Amino acid sequence: MSANPAVPIPDSPPPVAVVTGASSGIGAATARRLAAVGFHVVLGARRTERIEDLAREIGGSAHILDVTDPDSVDAFCSAVPVARVLVNNAGGAVGMDPVATADVGDWAQMYDVNVLGAVRMTQSLLPALVASGRGDVVLVGSTAGLVNYEGGGGYTSAKHGTHSLAETLRLELCGQPVRVMVVAPGMVKTEEFSLTRFGGDSAAADAVYAGVSEPLVAEDIADCIEWMVTRPHHVNVDLLVVRPLAQAAQHKVHRSP
């Protein structure tokens, strides 16, 4: 999408974009991309050293953030008095157990970070987004928020919740100058997502992408997010579903021998 020129950003000083989960993967790639098109990016994550290094690289700001901790969210958002874009990227999956044997604590963890974390951040920054006159809330959903699969009950439930949150918020903000948009990636190979899901088992994590010559990468999703937030503000991209060519559907992936 970057082949199409982004809509120029007229604000001066630069508009502020907040990115959660910005220490790696899609969050870090999104921070770089938004900074490149003129945003001052405020990065939030638990790993402060990583986001501080990235902030220096892109000329942004970094503040520690745990979206599952209300006090952390309040402290972070108090340092962001103005904002035009909020990218609710913090998320993740834990485990692949069937419903019959799943750890309910894992399900609670996934719901807390993927859904409640986005709620906390949106509630805290919404006044600033409205005051900007052209605010954006972007939620990083998933094709798992559209289709269920075996072993994915906790994660698909959480991502369905993310998508439901976005649809409800869009209804409730109708008439306000804030867009609500969801990007729903399919198979994205990042350095940590599958490794975290499988508890650090690198063989199991690598097997997810085995034989897939070109899965999506974090920069592909950052490209989508940049495109979404740089459309003319009357254009609301409700839902952008993006998969690699090799993935025809959630359950059908072409793998080379």
C-alpha positions as CSV (number, residue, x, y, z in Angstrom):
1,M,0.0,0.0,0.0
2,S,2.9,2.3,0.5
3,A,3.1,2.6,-3.3
4,N,0.3,5.1,-3.1
5,P,1.3,8.4,-1.6
6,A,0.0,9.1,1.9
7,V,-2.3,12.0,2.4
8,P,-0.2,14.9,3.7
9,I,-0.5,15.6,7.4
10,P,-1.2,19.3,7.7
11,D,-0.9,19.6,11.5
12,S,1.9,21.6,13.0
13,P,3.4,20.6,15.4
14,P,3.4,17.0,14.2
15,P,0.3,15.0,15.2
16,V,0.7,12.5,18.0
17,A,0.2,8.7,17.4
18,V,0.2,6.3,20.4
19,V,1.2,2.7,19.8
20,T,0.9,0.0,22.4
21,G,2.9,-3.1,22.5
22,A,5.6,-1.2,20.6
23,S,8.7,-3.0,21.8
24,S,8.6,-5.6,18.9
25,G,6.8,-7.0,16.0
26,I,3.8,-5.2,14.5
27,G,4.0,-2.5,17.2
28,A,7.6,-1.6,16.5
29,A,7.1,-1.7,12.8
30,T,4.0,0.5,13.0
31,A,5.9,3.1,15.1
32,R,8.6,3.3,12.5
33,R,6.1,3.6,9.7
34,L,4.0,6.3,11.3
35,A,7.1,8.3,12.3
36,A,8.2,8.1,8.7
37,V,5.0,9.8,7.5
38,G,5.2,12.7,9.9
39,F,3.7,11.5,13.3
40,H,5.3,12.0,16.6
41,V,5.0,8.5,18.0
42,V,4.5,7.8,21.7
43,L,5.6,4.2,22.3
44,G,4.2,2.1,25.1
45,A,5.3,-1.3,26.3
46,R,6.6,-3.1,29.4
47,R,10.2,-3.5,28.1
48,T,11.4,0.1,28.5
49,E,14.9,-0.4,27.1
50,R,13.5,-1.6,23.8
51,I,11.1,1.3,23.4
52,E,13.6,3.9,24.6
53,D,16.0,2.7,21.9
54,L,13.3,2.8,19.3
55,A,12.1,6.2,20.4
56,R,15.7,7.5,19.9
57,E,15.8,5.9,16.4
58,I,12.5,7.5,15.2
59,G,12.5,10.8,17.2
60,G,9.5,9.7,19.3
61,S,8.8,9.3,23.0
62,A,8.7,6.2,25.2
63,H,6.9,5.4,28.4
64,I,6.5,2.2,30.3
65,L,3.0,0.6,29.8
66,D,1.2,-2.5,30.9
67,V,-2.2,-2.4,29.4
68,T,-3.5,-4.9,31.9
69,D,-2.7,-2.6,34.9
70,P,-5.1,0.4,35.3
71,D,-2.5,2.4,37.2
72,S,0.0,1.9,34.5
73,V,-2.5,3.0,31.8
74,D,-3.4,6.1,33.8
75,A,0.3,7.0,34.3
76,F,1.0,6.5,30.6
77,C,-2.0,8.5,29.4
78,S,-1.3,11.4,31.7
79,A,1.9,11.9,29.8
80,V,0.0,12.1,26.5
81,P,-2.1,15.3,26.8
82,V,-2.8,15.4,23.0
83,A,-3.3,12.6,20.6
84,R,-4.7,12.0,17.1
85,V,-4.1,8.3,16.7
86,L,-4.3,5.4,19.1
87,V,-3.1,2.0,17.8
88,N,-4.3,-0.7,20.2
89,N,-1.7,-3.3,19.2
90,A,-0.8,-4.9,22.5
91,G,-2.1,-8.5,22.5
92,G,-1.0,-12.1,22.0
93,A,-1.9,-15.7,22.4
94,V,-1.1,-18.3,25.0
95,G,-1.4,-22.0,24.4
96,M,-3.2,-24.3,22.0
97,D,-5.1,-26.5,24.4
98,P,-8.6,-27.7,23.5
99,V,-11.5,-26.3,25.5
100,A,-11.8,-29.4,27.5
101,T,-8.4,-29.1,29.1
102,A,-7.5,-25.4,28.6
103,D,-6.1,-23.4,31.5
104,V,-8.8,-20.8,32.3
105,G,-6.0,-18.5,33.6
106,D,-4.6,-18.4,30.0
107,W,-8.0,-17.4,28.7
108,A,-8.3,-14.7,31.3
109,Q,-4.8,-13.4,30.4
110,M,-5.6,-13.3,26.7
111,Y,-8.9,-11.5,27.3
112,D,-7.3,-9.0,29.6
113,V,-4.6,-7.9,27.2
114,N,-6.4,-8.2,23.9
115,V,-9.8,-6.7,25.0
116,L,-9.7,-5.0,28.4
117,G,-6.3,-3.5,27.6
118,A,-7.8,-1.9,24.5
119,V,-10.8,-0.7,26.5
120,R,-8.5,0.9,29.2
121,M,-6.4,2.7,26.6
122,T,-9.4,3.9,24.6
123,Q,-11.2,5.2,27.6
124,S,-8.2,7.1,28.8
125,L,-7.3,8.7,25.4
126,L,-10.7,9.2,23.9
127,P,-11.1,12.8,25.2
128,A,-7.8,13.7,23.5
129,L,-8.8,12.0,20.3
130,V,-12.2,13.8,20.2
131,A,-10.5,17.1,21.0
132,S,-8.1,16.6,18.1
133,G,-11.1,17.0,15.7
134,R,-9.9,14.0,13.6
135,G,-9.1,11.1,15.9
136,D,-8.4,7.5,15.0
137,V,-8.7,4.3,17.1
138,V,-7.1,1.4,15.3
139,L,-7.4,-2.0,16.8
140,V,-5.1,-4.8,15.7
141,G,-7.5,-7.7,15.4
142,S,-7.0,-11.0,13.7
143,T,-8.6,-13.4,11.2
144,A,-9.0,-15.4,14.5
145,G,-11.6,-12.8,15.3
146,L,-13.6,-13.9,12.3
147,V,-13.1,-17.7,12.2
148,N,-12.7,-20.3,14.9
149,Y,-10.3,-23.2,14.9
150,E,-9.4,-26.2,17.1
151,G,-7.0,-25.3,19.9
152,G,-7.6,-21.7,19.5
153,G,-10.6,-21.2,21.7
154,G,-9.1,-18.7,24.1
155,Y,-7.4,-16.6,21.4
156,T,-10.3,-16.6,19.0
157,S,-12.7,-15.7,21.8
158,A,-10.4,-12.8,22.7
159,K,-10.0,-11.6,19.2
160,H,-13.8,-11.9,18.5
161,G,-14.0,-9.6,21.6
162,T,-11.6,-7.1,20.0
163,H,-13.7,-7.0,16.9
164,S,-16.9,-6.7,18.9
165,L,-15.4,-3.8,20.9
166,A,-14.6,-2.0,17.7
167,E,-18.0,-2.4,16.2
168,T,-19.7,-1.2,19.4
169,L,-17.4,1.8,19.8
170,R,-18.0,2.8,16.2
171,L,-21.8,2.8,16.9
172,E,-21.4,4.8,20.1
173,L,-19.1,7.4,18.5
174,C,-21.3,8.0,15.5
175,G,-21.4,11.8,15.1
176,Q,-18.0,12.3,16.9
177,P,-14.8,13.1,14.9
178,V,-13.2,9.8,15.7
179,R,-12.8,6.8,13.3
180,V,-12.7,3.3,14.6
181,M,-10.8,0.8,12.4
182,V,-9.7,-2.8,12.6
183,V,-6.9,-4.5,10.8
184,A,-7.2,-8.3,10.9
185,P,-4.0,-10.1,9.9
186,G,-3.8,-13.7,9.0
187,M,-0.5,-15.6,9.2
188,V,2.2,-13.1,10.3
189,K,5.6,-14.3,11.1
190,T,7.2,-12.2,13.9
191,E,10.0,-12.9,16.2
192,E,7.8,-13.5,19.3
193,F,4.1,-14.3,18.6
194,S,4.3,-18.0,18.1
195,L,7.2,-18.5,20.4
196,T,5.2,-16.9,23.2
197,R,2.1,-19.0,22.3
198,F,4.1,-22.2,22.6
199,G,5.8,-21.3,25.9
200,G,9.2,-20.8,24.3
201,D,9.2,-24.0,22.3
202,S,11.0,-22.8,19.2
203,A,10.4,-26.1,17.2
204,A,6.6,-25.8,17.7
205,A,6.7,-22.1,16.9
206,D,8.7,-22.7,13.7
207,A,6.3,-25.5,12.6
208,V,3.5,-22.9,12.3
209,Y,5.3,-21.4,9.3
210,A,7.0,-24.5,7.9
211,G,6.8,-24.6,4.1
212,V,5.2,-21.2,3.8
213,S,7.6,-19.3,1.5
214,E,6.2,-15.8,2.2
215,P,4.1,-15.4,5.3
216,L,3.2,-11.8,6.2
217,V,5.7,-9.9,8.2
218,A,5.2,-7.1,10.7
219,E,6.0,-4.4,8.1
220,D,3.1,-5.6,6.0
221,I,0.7,-4.8,8.8
222,A,2.4,-1.5,9.6
223,D,1.9,-0.6,5.9
224,C,-1.8,-1.3,6.3
225,I,-2.1,0.8,9.4
226,E,-0.3,3.7,7.8
227,W,-2.7,3.6,4.8
228,M,-5.8,3.4,7.1
229,V,-4.9,6.4,9.2
230,T,-3.7,8.6,6.3
231,R,-7.0,8.3,4.3
232,P,-9.1,11.5,4.2
233,H,-10.8,11.6,7.5
234,H,-14.3,11.1,6.1
235,V,-13.1,7.6,4.9
236,N,-13.5,5.0,7.7
237,V,-11.9,1.6,6.9
238,D,-14.1,-0.4,9.2
239,L,-12.2,-3.7,8.7
240,L,-9.2,-4.6,6.6
241,V,-8.5,-8.3,6.4
242,V,-5.0,-9.2,5.1
243,R,-3.5,-12.6,4.6
244,P,-0.4,-13.9,2.8
245,L,-1.1,-15.3,-0.7
246,A,-0.3,-18.8,0.6
247,Q,-3.2,-18.6,3.1
248,A,-6.5,-19.0,1.3
249,A,-8.4,-19.3,4.5
250,Q,-7.8,-19.8,8.2
251,H,-7.5,-23.6,7.7
252,K,-6.0,-23.7,4.2
253,V,-2.4,-22.8,3.7
254,H,-0.1,-23.8,0.9
255,R,3.1,-25.3,2.1
256,S,6.0,-26.4,-0.1
257,P,7.7,-29.7,0.7
